[in-house]
């Protein structure tokens, strides 16, 4: 099996690179964005080592799907990846790293609960999919993130990102495929995960999502109990972002509806106007501010059918690594489907099953 665990020397090399890099900033990118950048790191390491060692297939670390829209924060592999890969981020033009829409977004005085109720009702009316264990959940999206390596947030270019995530209950060592930066690579379980990754919060298959409580209070209690903790992190924010990590993909209608109703019960959740996803689509916003770090996380929904368009996070107050309004991460959901084979795009891409 193609697995990084098979070559301890290569793991040691990566750990040595990590030790040589500068300390991360206080705030980190959400887990999905951070894992995308880890993909870049691993590809460059594998490519460099292939020049001096016996060739073997490169692998990508797990992109914890749902696909990963942005649960608890972890150590700064985003900065690690971009530094080791030698990637130079681009600053948003004309704004010194700021995002105009983010800077000028205003919080609505009406409660978010009313909007989330409408979004929940729309999600509940989606058709239930038939998904086999031998199939793959396909996602195509646009992503953009900030490199914090230099101690300043430098926003990189908009990138294409595709993934094919296995629906087997697991635990699995090879979870699917990812296509980014012109390369297609296996998605493998993270280093140290010797038993493989089972279906769960870290790899939410359609059947696993269908097994979650559909009572909003019970679902919220489950998420508060199971969401990984991060030192100093607001618990309410961590759970809000954990819910965000489950949005946008192939989600059973009843589960999607319950997730939105659960989100409405988290303290500090609000609604916002003039929000946009990574490709500029304007929509309705559900937001929450992390008051500790001065970071706002936004979910963007289509104003007509309430479908999930994407997410964004940015600074709400000046920090050592950027001014208020500086973009930290953004995504735009483009297509979701169920396919029979990893690496093969669906015949007709659509957002069927989007939460």
N, C-alpha and C positions, 0 to 999 in steps of 0.2 A: 504493500500500500504506500502511496506517495504521502509521506508524513514527515514533518520536521523533527519529530521525536527520534527519527532513525539516525540522526547525525549530531551527536553531542557537541562536537567541535564547532559546528556552525552556530549552535545556541550560545556557546561561550563567546564567540566573536560578537554576536548581537548584544550580549550583556555588557561586554567591554565598551562597545560603542555607546550604549546607554549611559555608562558611568562617566564618559568623557564629555557628555553634553551638558549645557548649563541647566540650572534648576528651573523648573516650570514656573509660570506666573501663578498668582493666587487663584485665578479663575481658569477653568479648563473648558474646552469645547465639549458639547454633549457627546455621549459615548459613540453614537453612530458616526458623527463627523470625525471623531478621533480615530476610529477604526478605519475609516476611508484613508486617512493619512498614513496609518500604519501599513496599509496595502502598498503605498508608494515606497515606504522604507524597506519593506521586505523584498520588493521587486528589485530595488537598486542593490541591496546586499547580495541577493542571489545572483544578479548579473555580474557584480564585481567578483564574487567568489568563483563563478563559473570560468572566469578567465585564468584562475590560478589553481583550480582543482578539477577533479574528474567531473564532467558535466552530469547534473541530475536535475530533474524537473523542478522548477520553482513553484512555490506554494504561497497562497495568501492567507493571512490570519482570519479567523472567523469574523465576519461582519454580522454582529448579532442582530438578526433580523427582527425586525420589523419592522422589516429590516430596519430596525434600529432607529427609530426616531425618538430618541434621545432620553434614555433613562438617566440613572445616577451618574454623577461625574466621577472620573477616575484620574490617575496620574497622567501627566502630560505627554502622552505618546503622539499627540498632534504636533507639538513642537519638536519632539524627538524625530518623528518621521521626516518632517520637512527639512530639518537641519542635516540629518544624515544623508538624505537624498539630494541635498544641494539645490532644493527647489527655492526659487525666488518668488515671493508672493507679489501680486500687483495690488496697488492701492486704488480704491474706488476713485474714478476720475473726478477732478474738480472739487474734492471735498476732503482731502487729506486723510482718507480712511473713514470718512463719515458716510452715512446713508441718509439722504434727505428725507425719504419717507419715514424712516425710523425716527429721525430727530423730531419730526413735526406731527407724528401720530398723536391723537388725543384719545383719552379714555372716556368712554361714554358713561353718563350718569345712570343709565338704566342697568338693572342687574343682568349679569351674564347668564343667570339661570334661565331666563326666558328664551334667550337665543339658543342655549344648549338644549333646551327642551325641544325647540323646533328642529335642530340638527339631529337630535336623538330620534324624533318621529320619522324624519326623512331616512335615516339609516335603517330603521326597523322595517321600512317598506322595500328594501332591496331584496332581490331574490336570493335564496339559499343556494350555494354552489354544491356540486358533487365533486369532491376532491379525493383522489385515491392516494394511498400511502406511497405509491411508486411514482407519483407526479412531482412537479416542481412549481413553486410560486415564483412567477416572473415579475420583476419590478424594473421600470425604467424611470430615471429621474435626472434632474439637473441639481448640482450641489455647488456650494461656494463656502469657503471657510477662511479664517484668519490664522496666519502663522505667528505664534507668540515667541518664537525662538530668540529673537533679538531683544526681547523685553518690551517690544512695541508690537501692537497688532497690525499686521500687514495683510490686507485682504487679497487672496489669490483669485485667479480667473475662474469663471464659471466652467464646470466640468460635467461631462456625461458620465453616468453611472448606471450599470445594469447588473442585476443579480438573478440567479436561479437557485432557490433554496429548497432543499429536499423536504418533503412532507412526511418522511418516515419518522415514527415516534422516537427512534434512537434507543440508547445513546449512539451518536455517530462521531467518527473522526473526520470524515469528509462530508461537509454539509451542503455542497453545491458548487456553483461557479460564480465568479464575479468578473465583469468586463469594465475596465477603466483605463484611461490613459493609453488606449490602443492595445492593451494586453488582456488576455483572458486567462484566468488562473483559478485553481481549486480554492474553495473556502474550507480551511481546515480548522479543527478545534484549536483553541489557544494553547500555547506552550504550558505544560504542567497539567493540562486536562487529559490525563492518560486514559481515563475511562470513557472519553467521548462526551459529547454534549447531548443531553436528552431534550425532548420537547419541553418548553417552559418559557419563563419570562425572557431567557436569553436566546431562545429559538422558538418563537411562537408559531407553531403550525396551525393550520386551519382547524384540525380536530381538537388540538389542545385549547385553542381559543373558545371553541364551542363547549368545552367542559367547564369553563369558568362560571361562577355564579352570575345569574342575570338580574338578581335583586341588587339595586345600586348600593345599598348599605352593606350588604354582605361582600360585594365585589370590592368596595372601597376598603373594608376591613382586611380583606385578603391582600390587597395591594400595599397597605401600610405595614402589614406583617412581613411581606415577602420582598419588597423593594430593597435592594442593597443600600446600606448606609454609607455615607461619605463624611469624613471628619469635618465638623464645622458646618455641614450643609443643612439648610432648612429642610426639615422632614416633609413639610407640605409641598415645597418646591420639588423635592426629589420624586414624590408620588405624582405630582402634576406632569413632570417630564417622563416618568415611567408610563403613564397613560399615553402621552404623546408618542412614545416609542412604538405603541401598538396601533396607531392610527395610520390610515392611508393605504394599507396593504389589503390582502384578501382576508376579510374579517366576517364571521357569521353575523347576520343582521341583528339578532337579539343581543349578542355580545357587544357589538358596536354601539347599539342604543344604550346599553347599561353603562358602558365606559363614559359616554357623554354625560349621562345623568350622575354618575359618580364624580366626574370632574366638577360638576356644578356645586358639589358639597364641600369642596376643598376651600378652606379659608384663603381669601386674597385673590381668588379668580375673578376676573373682570372681562368686560368686552371693550373693543377698541375700534376706531374708525380709521380709514385710509391705510390699511395694512396691505402689504404686497408679498408675494412669494419670490423665489429666486429669479424668475424670468419676468417679473414685473406685473403679474396678474393681480389686480386689486380685488379684495374680497372683504368678508366679515371676519373680525378678529376676536379670538378668545385668548386672553393674555394673563400672565402672572409675573410679578416682579420678585426677584430674589433680592431682598433688601440688604442682605449681608454683603453681596458682591456688587450690587448696583447693576444687575443684568435683568433684562426683560426677555421672556420667552413668549413667542406668539404662534398661534395656530391660525392658518388662513383658510377660509371656507368660501366656496362659490356662493354668491348672493342669490342665485336663482334656484339651484337645486341642493344647496348646503353640502355638497361634496367637499372632501378635504383636498385642498390645493397644495399645501406645503407648510413649512414652518420657518421661523427666523428667530435669532437671538441677537441682541445688541446691548451696548452699555447705556445705562440711564443716568450715570453720573461719571465724572472724570475719575480715571484710575491711572496707576503708574504706567500702564501699557496702552492707554488710549483715552480720547476725549468722549464725552457723552455723545451718543449717536453712532459710535463706531460699530460697524457690523462685525459680528463674531462668527455666525454661521447662518446659512439659509438653504432651503431645499425647494424644489418644485416637482410634484408628482406628475408624471406624464402618462404612464401606462401600467396596468396590472393585468395579469392573466394567469391561467393554469396551463402548463405545457407538459408534454410527456417526456421531453428530453432536455437536460441541461445544456445550455449554449445555443439553443435554437429559439429564435424569436417567434412569438405567436403570429399566426397568419394575418390577423386583423387586431392590432393593438387597441385596447380601450381601457376604461377604468372600471370595468365590471368588478363588483365586489368591494370597491373602495369604501372604507369606513367613513 
